[in-house]
Amino acid sequence: MIGLIAITRAGRASAAQLAAAWPGQTRIYEPPAKQALHRAWAECDELVCFLAVGATTRLIAPLLDSKWTDPAVVCVDEPARYAVALVGGHAAGANELCARVAEVFGAQAIITTATDATGLPGLDTLDWPTEGALAAVSRALLDGEPVRFETDATWPLPPLPVTVGGAGLYRIVVTDRIVGVDEHTVVLRPPSLVVGVGASRGVTSDEVLGLIGEALAVGGLAKGSVATLATVEAKAGEEGIVEAARLGGWPLVAYPADRLAAVPVPNPGAAALAAVGTPSVAEAAALVSGDVLMVPKRKSAMATVALARIRPRGRLAVVGLGPGDRDLVTPRAIAELRRASVVVGLDRYIRQIRDVLRPGTRVLSSGLGQEEERAFTAVTQARGGHAVALVGSGDAGVYAMASPALAMAGADIDVVGVPGITAGLAAASLLGAPLGHDHALISLSDLHTPWEVIERRVRAAATGDFVVIFYNPRSADRDWQLGAALAILAEHRPPATPAGIVRNAYRPGQQVMLTTLAELDPAAADMNTVVIVGATSTLTVADRMVTPRGYRWQC
């Protein structure tokens, strides 16, 4: 819950606006400020104070205890022009809350956490447990000192500064193993271990947790890397197992007995088969979620436990950058670019967003016409365990990189798509509202599609009376297809049908030309152009193309 503390009339109005924007997520506390803030401090995980920073600081000073337990605190000034992350930037999520608050008010987010301010990834923002000298190593990264990076496996981490990877006094160690820690070392615990658990009825959580601790010690493995507890469906409600998962902060997953019975294990047992229908619970459950058995089944009086390790999965984000202007790149696209440790794309698209990338990001760019190579490179990097962003203009799924990349990507990597504003939508917005009704998108490039197929599709769109958006209308080596397509459309719609040509939509050199089907000159188009031809219902209204939706009140 997010507590909102406001005293003045303007502050109360802003608090009400925030509450309306986030229904069910907030609670408004009535003045006086000191009592309101004390109540909110005890009852909420995050606080937004519509007070001056100085006043808020004085009020919360007696309440501060630990960065790991204190709520996030964000201050908003009287006219809601600034949102300031005051307390709990990383640990409590104040920086993220600050950005969200600023977005609601159209305010400027003021975040002074050093890693955020300098564009470095905070080691405490990965949602991984840390051990050791977190502050000292973070300071070394900020100061540009050499920092060694050691890992048992490649995980899809955000980019680390270019000093990481060489020799140095300070170390970042990514491992699920128990290792020595000193004043120059921080250990990051990846979510790499699955605990399979079986138990007799009435087992206590103390017995389950004790056996888990014993198994971890035998394997030389860290509790901080336990990601999941797994068991058989018949034991999913066993109180001792459920409570052990709750106390450990681990999700509990349960599998049907027949699924566990199909898993080869080194230590099957007749007793488990008779009791729950599978010869193995602990080992089989661990291996269904994990990949490699690290600690075979261990027993106590009423419980069994086994540990398996999860192989890291790389991550591929296919990111659409929109038509060109930076303000038309979505916030989600920016977030994915900053999350990626490897960015792959056409060289000119990389130049558009290079300033967004974090220090240490590896950039793999190539020239025009190497789409297959880019897709292969991105998928290969993701299979290597990296966090990869494959970028393209417009929407990456429309005549762009998502198709070849996803055709290569298997179930061994995670894939996310980030939509972008397409060139067709960008051109349409500059021409008016030509896409108000059904429309067809057709590429005139015969590089991958025979002209006979393209022609058939153009004829279908023509006879169906679709508004038609032509991509790749004309190039130096392919100068007749647009004229042929327009001739096909002219067989089915009048010469005065509105049409438009848009070159470099939302980019330098933008040109917008409103014309008609009869007057549209194919020579005016090129590969940086989108051509839109209206349907028979499309109108020209005040020098704008408009295709009516068909509402009755428009008739």
VOKOL-376781 format. One record per residue (C-alpha): x, y, z; residue number from 0; residue in three letters. Coordinates in nm, 2 decimals. Each point is the difference from the previous one (the first is absolute). Last residue first. Example, Ala and Ser with C-alpha at 12.3 -4.5 7.8 and 13.67 -1.06 7.14 Angstrom:
VOKOL-376781
R      xx      yy      zz    i   aa
R    1.37   -0.11    0.71    1  SER
R   -0.14   -0.34    0.07    0  ALA
This chain:
VOKOL-376781
R      xx      yy      zz    i   aa
R   -2.39    0.94   -4.25  554  CYS
R    0.24    0.11    0.27  553  GLN
R   -0.25   -0.05    0.28  552  TRP
R   -0.04   -0.36   -0.11  551  ARG
R    0.37   -0.07    0.05  550  TYR
R    0.16   -0.14   -0.31  549  GLY
R    0.37    0.03    0.09  548  ARG
R    0.05    0.28   -0.25  547  PRO
R    0.33    0.00   -0.19  546  THR
R    0.15    0.34    0.04  545  VAL
R    0.30    0.14   -0.20  544  MET
R    0.08    0.36    0.11  543  ARG
R    0.01    0.32   -0.21  542  ASP
R   -0.31    0.14    0.18  541  ALA
R   -0.19   -0.32   -0.06  540  VAL
R    0.10   -0.23   -0.28  539  THR
R   -0.21   -0.31    0.00  538  LEU
R    0.04   -0.38    0.01  537  THR
R   -0.31   -0.20   -0.08  536  SER
R    0.14   -0.15   -0.33  535  THR
R    0.30   -0.11    0.20  534  ALA
R    0.31    0.22    0.05  533  GLY
R    0.35   -0.05   -0.14  532  VAL
R    0.29    0.02    0.25  531  ILE
R    0.36    0.02   -0.11  530  VAL
R    0.28   -0.03    0.25  529  VAL
R    0.34    0.14   -0.10  528  THR
R    0.36   -0.06    0.11  527  ASN
R    0.04   -0.26   -0.27  526  MET
R   -0.10    0.24   -0.27  525  ASP
R   -0.31    0.18   -0.12  524  ALA
R   -0.03    0.32   -0.21  523  ALA
R    0.07   -0.20   -0.32  522  ALA
R   -0.33   -0.19    0.05  521  PRO
R   -0.19    0.33   -0.07  520  ASP
R   -0.34    0.00    0.17  519  LEU
R   -0.23    0.21   -0.22  518  GLU
R   -0.26   -0.27   -0.09  517  ALA
R   -0.01   -0.14    0.36  516  LEU
R   -0.03    0.34    0.15  515  THR
R    0.24    0.23    0.18  514  THR
R    0.11    0.09    0.35  513  LEU
R    0.38    0.03    0.03  512  MET
R    0.19   -0.01    0.33  511  VAL
R    0.37    0.05    0.02  510  GLN
R    0.23   -0.07    0.30  509  GLN
R    0.37    0.09   -0.06  508  GLY
R    0.10   -0.08    0.36  507  PRO
R   -0.21   -0.28    0.14  506  ARG
R   -0.36   -0.01    0.12  505  TYR
R   -0.11   -0.16   -0.33  504  ALA
R    0.29   -0.02   -0.24  503  ASN
R   -0.21    0.03   -0.32  502  ARG
R   -0.37    0.00    0.01  501  VAL
R   -0.21   -0.04   -0.32  500  ILE
R   -0.37    0.03    0.01  499  GLY
R   -0.31   -0.11   -0.19  498  ALA
R   -0.36    0.13   -0.03  497  PRO
R   -0.22   -0.18   -0.26  496  THR
R   -0.05    0.25   -0.28  495  ALA
R    0.08   -0.25   -0.27  494  PRO
R   -0.29   -0.23    0.11  493  PRO
R    0.04   -0.34    0.15  492  ARG
R    0.02   -0.36   -0.13  491  HIS
R    0.22    0.01   -0.32  490  GLU
R    0.20    0.28    0.15  489  ALA
R    0.12   -0.24    0.27  488  LEU
R    0.16   -0.22   -0.26  487  ILE
R    0.17    0.30   -0.16  486  ALA
R    0.13    0.11    0.33  485  LEU
R    0.17   -0.34    0.05  484  ALA
R    0.16    0.02   -0.34  483  ALA
R    0.13    0.35    0.07  482  GLY
R    0.14   -0.12    0.33  481  LEU
R    0.17   -0.30   -0.16  480  GLN
R    0.19    0.19   -0.27  479  TRP
R    0.31    0.15    0.17  478  ASP
R    0.18   -0.30    0.15  477  ARG
R    0.38    0.06   -0.03  476  ASP
R    0.00    0.36    0.13  475  ALA
R   -0.27   -0.08    0.25  474  SER
R   -0.38    0.03    0.01  473  ARG
R   -0.30   -0.08    0.23  472  PRO
R    0.18   -0.17    0.29  471  ASN
R   -0.32    0.01    0.20  470  TYR
R   -0.34    0.07   -0.16  469  PHE
R   -0.30    0.07    0.22  468  ILE
R   -0.33   -0.08   -0.16  467  VAL
R   -0.35    0.11    0.11  466  VAL
R   -0.20   -0.31   -0.08  465  PHE
R   -0.26   -0.01   -0.27  464  ASP
R   -0.01   -0.39    0.00  463  GLY
R    0.06    0.01   -0.38  462  THR
R    0.31    0.21    0.05  461  ALA
R    0.13   -0.19    0.30  460  ALA
R   -0.04   -0.33   -0.19  459  ALA
R    0.17    0.15   -0.31  458  ARG
R    0.29    0.12    0.21  457  VAL
R    0.04   -0.34    0.15  456  ARG
R    0.00   -0.17   -0.34  455  ARG
R    0.26    0.25   -0.12  454  GLU
R    0.23   -0.07    0.30  453  ILE
R   -0.02   -0.38   -0.07  452  VAL
R    0.08    0.05   -0.37  451  GLU
R    0.28    0.24    0.10  450  TRP
R    0.18   -0.27    0.18  449  PRO
R    0.06    0.06    0.38  448  THR
R    0.34    0.02    0.17  447  HIS
R    0.17    0.27   -0.21  446  LEU
R   -0.33    0.09   -0.17  445  ASP
R   -0.04    0.31    0.20  444  SER
R   -0.35    0.14   -0.04  443  LEU
R   -0.09   -0.05    0.36  442  SER
R   -0.37   -0.01    0.07  441  ILE
R   -0.20    0.12    0.30  440  LEU
R   -0.38   -0.02   -0.03  439  ALA
R   -0.27    0.22    0.14  438  HIS
R   -0.34   -0.02    0.16  437  ASP
R   -0.14    0.33    0.13  436  HIS
R    0.14    0.31    0.16  435  GLY
R    0.34   -0.06   -0.16  434  LEU
R    0.01    0.33   -0.20  433  PRO
R   -0.02    0.22    0.31  432  ALA
R    0.21    0.30   -0.08  431  GLY
R    0.31   -0.01   -0.23  430  LEU
R    0.25    0.04    0.28  429  LEU
R   -0.16   -0.27    0.22  428  SER
R   -0.02   -0.24   -0.29  427  ALA
R    0.38    0.04   -0.06  426  ALA
R    0.07   -0.09    0.36  425  ALA
R   -0.24   -0.29   -0.01  424  LEU
R    0.16   -0.14   -0.31  423  GLY
R    0.35    0.06    0.13  422  ALA
R   -0.10   -0.21    0.30  421  THR
R   -0.01    0.12    0.36  420  ILE
R    0.18   -0.26    0.21  419  GLY
R   -0.08   -0.32    0.18  418  PRO
R    0.24   -0.16    0.25  417  VAL
R    0.01   -0.37   -0.04  416  GLY
R    0.14   -0.24    0.26  415  VAL
R    0.19   -0.32   -0.05  414  VAL
R    0.13   -0.24    0.27  413  ASP
R    0.26   -0.25   -0.12  412  ILE
R    0.01   -0.38   -0.03  411  ASP
R   -0.34   -0.02   -0.16  410  ALA
R    0.15    0.07   -0.34  409  GLY
R    0.09    0.32   -0.19  408  ALA
R    0.08   -0.04   -0.37  407  MET
R   -0.35    0.09   -0.13  406  ALA
R   -0.03    0.25    0.28  405  LEU
R    0.30    0.19   -0.14  404  ALA
R   -0.11   -0.01   -0.36  403  PRO
R   -0.35    0.13    0.08  402  SER
R    0.10    0.25    0.27  401  ALA
R    0.25    0.19   -0.22  400  MET
R   -0.22    0.21   -0.22  399  ALA
R   -0.29    0.00   -0.26  398  TYR
R   -0.23    0.07    0.30  397  VAL
R    0.11   -0.19    0.32  396  GLY
R    0.27    0.25    0.10  395  ALA
R   -0.25    0.28    0.00  394  ASP
R    0.14    0.32   -0.16  393  GLY
R    0.37   -0.03   -0.02  392  SER
R    0.19   -0.31    0.12  391  GLY
R    0.18   -0.10    0.31  390  VAL
R    0.12   -0.34    0.13  389  LEU
R    0.05    0.04    0.38  388  ALA
R    0.20   -0.28    0.17  387  VAL
R    0.03   -0.10    0.37  386  ALA
R    0.27   -0.26   -0.02  385  HIS
R   -0.01   -0.38    0.07  384  GLY
R    0.19   -0.13   -0.30  383  GLY
R   -0.33   -0.09   -0.16  382  ARG
R   -0.07    0.38    0.01  381  ALA
R    0.32    0.07   -0.19  380  GLN
R   -0.08   -0.26   -0.26  379  THR
R   -0.35    0.14   -0.04  378  VAL
R    0.13    0.35   -0.06  377  ALA
R    0.27   -0.11   -0.24  376  THR
R   -0.23   -0.21   -0.20  375  PHE
R   -0.25    0.28   -0.03  374  ALA
R    0.27    0.24   -0.11  373  ARG
R    0.14   -0.25   -0.25  372  GLU
R   -0.35   -0.05   -0.15  371  GLU
R   -0.06    0.38   -0.03  370  GLU
R    0.33    0.07   -0.18  369  GLN
R   -0.14    0.22   -0.27  368  GLY
R    0.10    0.34    0.13  367  LEU
R    0.30    0.00    0.23  366  GLY
R    0.10   -0.15    0.33  365  SER
R    0.01    0.09    0.36  364  SER
R    0.10   -0.20    0.31  363  LEU
R    0.00    0.23    0.30  362  VAL
R    0.13   -0.13    0.34  361  ARG
R   -0.14    0.20    0.28  360  THR
R    0.27    0.10    0.25  359  GLY
R   -0.15    0.35    0.08  358  PRO
R   -0.37   -0.01   -0.03  357  ARG
R   -0.17    0.06   -0.33  356  LEU
R   -0.22    0.30   -0.05  355  VAL
R    0.26    0.20   -0.19  354  ASP
R    0.03   -0.28   -0.26  353  ARG
R   -0.37    0.04   -0.09  352  ILE
R    0.00    0.15   -0.35  351  GLN
R    0.35   -0.12   -0.09  350  ARG
R   -0.12   -0.36    0.05  349  ILE
R   -0.27    0.06   -0.26  348  TYR
R    0.26    0.11   -0.25  347  ARG
R    0.23   -0.30    0.07  346  ASP
R   -0.28   -0.26   -0.04  345  LEU
R   -0.05   -0.18    0.32  344  GLY
R    0.13   -0.21    0.30  343  VAL
R    0.02    0.12    0.36  342  VAL
R    0.18   -0.21    0.26  341  VAL
R   -0.01    0.07    0.38  340  SER
R   -0.37    0.08   -0.03  339  ALA
R   -0.19    0.17    0.29  338  ARG
R    0.06    0.35   -0.13  337  ARG
R   -0.14   -0.09   -0.34  336  LEU
R   -0.30   -0.18    0.16  335  GLU
R   -0.08    0.31    0.21  334  ALA
R    0.02    0.23   -0.31  333  ILE
R   -0.24   -0.23   -0.19  332  ALA
R   -0.24    0.00    0.29  331  ARG
R    0.01    0.38    0.01  330  PRO
R   -0.12   -0.01   -0.36  329  THR
R    0.21    0.17   -0.28  328  VAL
R   -0.22    0.27   -0.15  327  LEU
R    0.17    0.27    0.21  326  ASP
R    0.33   -0.10   -0.16  325  ARG
R   -0.12    0.08   -0.35  324  ASP
R    0.06   -0.27   -0.26  323  GLY
R   -0.29   -0.22   -0.10  322  PRO
R   -0.03   -0.22    0.30  321  GLY
R    0.29   -0.18    0.18  320  LEU
R   -0.15   -0.35   -0.01  319  GLY
R    0.18   -0.23    0.24  318  VAL
R    0.04   -0.38   -0.02  317  VAL
R    0.11   -0.09    0.36  316  ALA
R    0.20   -0.32    0.02  315  LEU
R    0.08   -0.15    0.34  314  ARG
R    0.25   -0.27    0.09  313  GLY
R   -0.10   -0.29    0.22  312  ARG
R    0.23   -0.10    0.28  311  PRO
R    0.02   -0.37    0.08  310  ARG
R   -0.20   -0.09    0.31  309  ILE
R    0.18   -0.20    0.26  308  ARG
R   -0.17   -0.29    0.19  307  ALA
R   -0.02   -0.07    0.37  306  LEU
R   -0.17   -0.30    0.18  305  ALA
R   -0.20   -0.02    0.32  304  VAL
R   -0.19   -0.27    0.19  303  THR
R   -0.21    0.05    0.31  302  ALA
R   -0.14   -0.19    0.30  301  MET
R    0.29   -0.14    0.19  300  ALA
R    0.26    0.17   -0.21  299  SER
R    0.11   -0.10   -0.35  298  LYS
R    0.23    0.12   -0.27  297  ARG
R   -0.07   -0.05   -0.37  296  LYS
R    0.29    0.09   -0.23  295  PRO
R    0.18    0.34    0.02  294  VAL
R    0.09    0.17   -0.33  293  MET
R   -0.25   -0.15   -0.24  292  LEU
R    0.03    0.19   -0.33  291  VAL
R   -0.28    0.17   -0.19  290  ASP
R   -0.25    0.15    0.24  289  GLY
R   -0.38    0.03    0.02  288  SER
R   -0.08   -0.36   -0.10  287  VAL
R    0.33   -0.11    0.16  286  LEU
R   -0.08    0.12    0.35  285  ALA
R   -0.34   -0.16   -0.01  284  ALA
R    0.15   -0.33   -0.11  283  ALA
R    0.27    0.00    0.27  282  GLU
R   -0.24    0.09    0.28  281  ALA
R   -0.30   -0.20   -0.11  280  VAL
R    0.12   -0.33   -0.14  279  SER
R   -0.17   -0.33   -0.06  278  PRO
R   -0.32    0.17   -0.10  277  THR
R   -0.36   -0.08    0.10  276  GLY
R   -0.03    0.19    0.33  275  VAL
R    0.04   -0.26    0.28  274  ALA
R    0.08   -0.33   -0.18  273  ALA
R    0.24    0.17   -0.24  272  LEU
R    0.16    0.19    0.29  271  ALA
R    0.06   -0.33    0.19  270  ALA
R    0.13   -0.18   -0.30  269  ALA
R    0.29    0.24   -0.04  268  GLY
R    0.20    0.15   -0.29  267  PRO
R    0.36    0.11    0.07  266  ASN
R    0.19    0.10   -0.32  265  PRO
R   -0.30    0.17   -0.17  264  VAL
R   -0.15   -0.03   -0.35  263  PRO
R   -0.31    0.23   -0.02  262  VAL
R   -0.32   -0.17   -0.12  261  ALA
R   -0.13   -0.05    0.35  260  ALA
R    0.02    0.37    0.07  259  LEU
R   -0.25    0.07   -0.28  258  ARG
R   -0.23   -0.28    0.11  257  ASP
R    0.00    0.14    0.36  256  ALA
R   -0.13    0.33   -0.11  255  PRO
R    0.24    0.29    0.07  254  TYR
R    0.00    0.26    0.28  253  ALA
R    0.17    0.34    0.02  252  VAL
R    0.08    0.19    0.32  251  LEU
R    0.14    0.36   -0.03  250  PRO
R    0.28    0.07    0.23  249  TRP
R    0.02    0.26    0.28  248  GLY
R    0.17   -0.25    0.23  247  GLY
R   -0.27    0.04    0.27  246  LEU
R   -0.27   -0.03   -0.25  245  ARG
R    0.15   -0.31   -0.17  244  ALA
R    0.05   -0.16    0.34  243  ALA
R   -0.36    0.08    0.09  242  GLU
R   -0.13   -0.17   -0.31  241  VAL
R    0.22   -0.31    0.06  240  ILE
R   -0.10   -0.03    0.36  239  GLY
R   -0.37    0.05   -0.08  238  GLU
R   -0.03   -0.26   -0.27  237  GLU
R   -0.22    0.16   -0.26  236  GLY
R    0.21   -0.07   -0.30  235  ALA
R    0.08   -0.35    0.12  234  LYS
R   -0.23   -0.19   -0.23  233  ALA
R    0.10    0.23   -0.28  232  GLU
R    0.36   -0.12    0.02  231  VAL
R    0.28    0.24    0.12  230  THR
R    0.20    0.30   -0.11  229  ALA
R    0.16    0.28    0.20  228  LEU
R    0.13    0.28   -0.22  227  THR
R    0.29    0.25   -0.05  226  ALA
R    0.26   -0.11    0.25  225  VAL
R    0.31    0.22   -0.08  224  SER
R    0.00    0.18    0.34  223  GLY
R    0.02   -0.34    0.18  222  LYS
R    0.36   -0.04   -0.14  221  ALA
R    0.14   -0.33   -0.12  220  LEU
R    0.29   -0.21    0.13  219  GLY
R   -0.19   -0.31   -0.09  218  GLY
R    0.01   -0.14    0.35  217  VAL
R   -0.08    0.34    0.14  216  ALA
R   -0.30    0.04   -0.23  215  LEU
R   -0.13   -0.34    0.09  214  ALA
R    0.03    0.07    0.37  213  GLU
R   -0.18    0.33   -0.03  212  GLY
R   -0.28   -0.17   -0.19  211  ILE
R   -0.03   -0.26    0.27  210  LEU
R   -0.03    0.26    0.27  209  GLY
R   -0.26    0.19   -0.21  208  LEU
R   -0.21   -0.31   -0.03  207  VAL
R    0.03   -0.10    0.36  206  GLU
R   -0.08    0.35    0.12  205  ASP
R   -0.30    0.02   -0.23  204  SER
R   -0.14   -0.30    0.18  203  THR
R   -0.11   -0.33   -0.16  202  VAL
R   -0.36   -0.10    0.08  201  GLY
R   -0.05   -0.23   -0.30  200  ARG
R    0.33   -0.14   -0.13  199  SER
R    0.22    0.22   -0.22  198  ALA
R    0.14    0.06   -0.34  197  GLY
R    0.20    0.31   -0.11  196  VAL
R    0.18    0.09   -0.32  195  GLY
R    0.21    0.31    0.05  194  VAL
R    0.08    0.19   -0.31  193  VAL
R    0.32    0.21   -0.03  192  LEU
R    0.11    0.26   -0.25  191  SER
R   -0.16    0.33    0.11  190  PRO
R    0.34    0.19   -0.03  189  PRO
R    0.18    0.09    0.33  188  ARG
R    0.22    0.31   -0.05  187  LEU
R    0.32    0.00    0.20  186  VAL
R    0.17    0.33    0.08  185  VAL
R    0.37    0.00    0.06  184  THR
R    0.25    0.27    0.12  183  HIS
R   -0.07   -0.03    0.38  182  GLU
R    0.03   -0.38   -0.02  181  ASP
R   -0.23   -0.29   -0.10  180  VAL
R    0.10   -0.37   -0.03  179  GLY
R   -0.22   -0.21   -0.21  178  VAL
R   -0.32   -0.21    0.05  177  ILE
R   -0.11   -0.09   -0.35  176  ARG
R   -0.30    0.15   -0.17  175  ASP
R    0.23    0.23   -0.19  174  THR
R    0.04    0.35   -0.15  173  VAL
R    0.32    0.16    0.15  172  VAL
R    0.06    0.37   -0.04  171  ILE
R    0.36    0.08    0.11  170  ARG
R    0.20    0.30    0.11  169  TYR
R    0.38    0.02    0.00  168  LEU
R    0.03   -0.02   -0.37  167  GLY
R    0.07   -0.21   -0.31  166  ALA
R   -0.24    0.01   -0.29  165  GLY
R   -0.36   -0.09   -0.06  164  GLY
R   -0.17    0.32    0.12  163  VAL
R    0.17    0.32   -0.10  162  THR
R   -0.24    0.04   -0.29  161  VAL
R   -0.29    0.05    0.23  160  PRO
R   -0.26   -0.27    0.05  159  LEU
R   -0.28   -0.06   -0.25  158  PRO
R   -0.32   -0.15    0.14  157  PRO
R    0.01   -0.36    0.10  156  LEU
R   -0.13   -0.29   -0.21  155  PRO
R    0.21   -0.26    0.18  154  TRP
R    0.32   -0.16   -0.13  153  THR
R    0.12   -0.28    0.23  152  ALA
R    0.23   -0.06    0.29  151  ASP
R    0.08    0.37    0.02  150  THR
R    0.30    0.22    0.08  149  GLU
R    0.02    0.38   -0.08  148  PHE
R    0.31    0.19    0.11  147  ARG
R   -0.04    0.37    0.07  146  VAL
R    0.24    0.26   -0.13  145  PRO
R   -0.08    0.34    0.15  144  GLU
R   -0.24    0.23   -0.19  143  GLY
R   -0.10    0.19    0.31  142  ASP
R   -0.36   -0.11   -0.04  141  LEU
R    0.11   -0.36   -0.03  140  LEU
R    0.22    0.03    0.31  139  ALA
R   -0.29    0.16    0.19  138  ARG
R   -0.22   -0.30   -0.09  137  SER
R    0.28   -0.23    0.12  136  VAL
R    0.02    0.17    0.33  135  ALA
R   -0.38    0.02    0.06  134  ALA
R   -0.06   -0.36   -0.08  133  LEU
R    0.29   -0.13    0.20  132  ALA
R   -0.13   -0.35    0.10  131  GLY
R   -0.31   -0.19   -0.09  130  GLU
R   -0.27    0.08   -0.25  129  THR
R   -0.35   -0.15   -0.06  128  PRO
R   -0.12    0.05   -0.35  127  TRP
R   -0.28    0.24   -0.09  126  ASP
R    0.24    0.16   -0.25  125  LEU
R   -0.03    0.34    0.15  124  THR
R    0.27   -0.04    0.27  123  ASP
R    0.28   -0.02   -0.26  122  LEU
R   -0.12    0.34   -0.13  121  GLY
R    0.03    0.02   -0.37  120  PRO
R    0.21    0.30   -0.11  119  LEU
R   -0.17    0.30   -0.17  118  GLY
R    0.19    0.26    0.21  117  THR
R   -0.30    0.14    0.19  116  ALA
R   -0.14   -0.35    0.04  115  ASP
R    0.32   -0.13    0.15  114  THR
R    0.04    0.30    0.23  113  ALA
R   -0.35    0.01    0.14  112  THR
R   -0.10    0.36   -0.05  111  THR
R   -0.34   -0.04   -0.17  110  ILE
R   -0.20    0.31   -0.07  109  ILE
R   -0.30   -0.09   -0.23  108  ALA
R   -0.12    0.29   -0.19  107  GLN
R   -0.38    0.04   -0.01  106  ALA
R   -0.27   -0.10   -0.25  105  GLY
R   -0.21   -0.06    0.30  104  PHE
R   -0.07   -0.37   -0.05  103  VAL
R    0.34   -0.07   -0.16  102  GLU
R    0.18    0.17    0.30  101  ALA
R   -0.18   -0.23    0.24  100  VAL
R    0.12   -0.31   -0.20   99  ARG
R    0.36    0.13   -0.02   98  ALA
R    0.00    0.06    0.38   97  CYS
R   -0.14   -0.34    0.07   96  LEU
R    0.28   -0.16   -0.20   95  GLU
R    0.26    0.20    0.19   94  ASN
R   -0.18   -0.07    0.33   93  ALA
R    0.02   -0.38   -0.05   92  GLY
R    0.07   -0.10    0.36   91  ALA
R    0.35   -0.13   -0.05   90  ALA
R    0.09    0.22   -0.30   89  HIS
R   -0.10    0.36    0.09   88  GLY
R   -0.11   -0.06    0.36   87  GLY
R   -0.03    0.36    0.12   86  VAL
R   -0.04    0.33   -0.18   85  LEU
R   -0.10   -0.07   -0.36   84  ALA
R   -0.11    0.35   -0.11   83  VAL
R   -0.30    0.07   -0.22   82  ALA
R    0.00    0.35   -0.16   81  TYR
R   -0.25    0.22   -0.17   80  ARG
R   -0.29   -0.09    0.23   79  ALA
R   -0.10    0.36    0.07   78  PRO
R    0.07   -0.05    0.38   77  GLU
R    0.31   -0.23   -0.03   76  ASP
R   -0.02   -0.38    0.00   75  VAL
R    0.21   -0.20    0.24   74  CYS
R    0.06   -0.38   -0.04   73  VAL
R    0.07   -0.24    0.29   72  VAL
R    0.05   -0.37   -0.03   71  ALA
R   -0.07   -0.19    0.31   70  PRO
R    0.27   -0.09    0.26   69  ASP
R    0.09   -0.37    0.03   68  THR
R    0.31   -0.06   -0.21   67  TRP
R    0.12    0.36    0.01   66  LYS
R    0.00   -0.03    0.38   65  SER
R   -0.15    0.19    0.29   64  ASP
R   -0.13    0.35   -0.08   63  LEU
R   -0.30    0.10    0.21   62  LEU
R    0.16    0.28    0.20   61  PRO
R    0.11    0.17   -0.33   60  ALA
R   -0.34   -0.04   -0.17   59  ILE
R   -0.15    0.34    0.10   58  LEU
R    0.32    0.20   -0.04   57  ARG
R    0.06   -0.14   -0.35   56  THR
R   -0.36    0.06   -0.10   55  THR
R    0.03    0.37    0.10   54  ALA
R    0.33    0.04   -0.19   53  GLY
R   -0.13   -0.18   -0.31   52  VAL
R   -0.30    0.23   -0.01   51  ALA
R   -0.34   -0.18    0.03   50  LEU
R   -0.23   -0.20   -0.23   49  PHE
R    0.14   -0.32    0.16   48  CYS
R   -0.02   -0.32   -0.21   47  VAL
R    0.06   -0.30    0.22   46  LEU
R    0.08   -0.36   -0.09   45  GLU
R   -0.03   -0.33    0.20   44  ASP
R   -0.29    0.12    0.21   43  CYS
R   -0.15   -0.05    0.35   42  GLU
R    0.27    0.10    0.25   41  ALA
R    0.14    0.30   -0.20   40  TRP
R   -0.36    0.10   -0.09   39  ALA
R   -0.09    0.04    0.36   38  ARG
R    0.31    0.20    0.08   37  HIS
R   -0.05    0.21   -0.31   36  LEU
R   -0.36    0.09    0.09   35  ALA
R    0.10    0.08    0.36   34  GLN
R    0.27    0.24   -0.11   33  LYS
R   -0.20    0.15   -0.28   32  ALA
R   -0.31    0.10    0.19   31  PRO
R   -0.17   -0.10   -0.23   30  PRO
R   -0.20   -0.27   -0.18   29  GLU
R    0.16   -0.30   -0.15   28  TYR
R   -0.10   -0.11   -0.35   27  ILE
R    0.04   -0.37   -0.09   26  ARG
R    0.13   -0.12   -0.33   25  THR
R    0.00   -0.30   -0.23   24  GLN
R   -0.37   -0.07   -0.05   23  GLY
R   -0.03    0.25   -0.28   22  PRO
R    0.33    0.14   -0.13   21  TRP
R   -0.08    0.30   -0.21   20  ALA
R   -0.29    0.10    0.23   19  ALA
R    0.23   -0.02    0.30   18  ALA
R    0.26    0.21   -0.17   17  LEU
R   -0.26    0.27   -0.09   16  GLN
R   -0.13    0.00    0.36   15  ALA
R    0.36    0.05    0.13   14  ALA
R    0.04    0.29   -0.24   13  SER
R   -0.31    0.16    0.13   12  ALA
R    0.10   -0.06    0.36   11  ARG
R    0.34    0.16   -0.08   10  GLY
R   -0.16    0.31   -0.16    9  ALA
R   -0.23    0.04    0.30    8  ARG
R    0.29   -0.04    0.24    7  THR
R    0.07   -0.29    0.24    6  ILE
R    0.07   -0.31   -0.21    5  ALA
R    0.12   -0.35    0.09    4  ILE
R   -0.07   -0.28   -0.25    3  LEU
R    0.08   -0.36    0.12    2  GLY
R    0.07   -0.26   -0.27    1  ILE
R   -0.12   -0.35    0.08    0  MET
